[in-house]
């Protein structure tokens, strides 16, 4: 699934990003989870993919302060914690949506 979303909306009061996909699916991704999944080199080891970001360091009152389309393949988010270097490809956002729909592991 590499088609771009048809719409992306930020719901600040709910700390939630809502993504509409061309196939009709709507994903709702929480800000804390999105910020914690940042794929940039400062947040994730470039070689192993292991997270470098301590998720407990993300402020609980995190807000989205900007979204910028990057070409036709990704979006870059700017957060109130000052971070804005992660590029989220459509594929990455779709995968995060898939993970949010999966039943909890137990």
Secondary structure as UniProt FT lines:
FT   STRAND          7..11
FT   HELIX           12..14
FT   STRAND          16..20
FT   TURN            22..23
FT   STRAND          26..30
FT   HELIX           31..36
FT   TURN            41..43
FT   TURN            46..48
FT   HELIX           55..57
FT   TURN            60..61
FT   STRAND          64..70
FT   TURN            71..73
FT   STRAND          74..79
FT   TURN            80..81
FT   STRAND          87..89
FT   HELIX           90..101
//
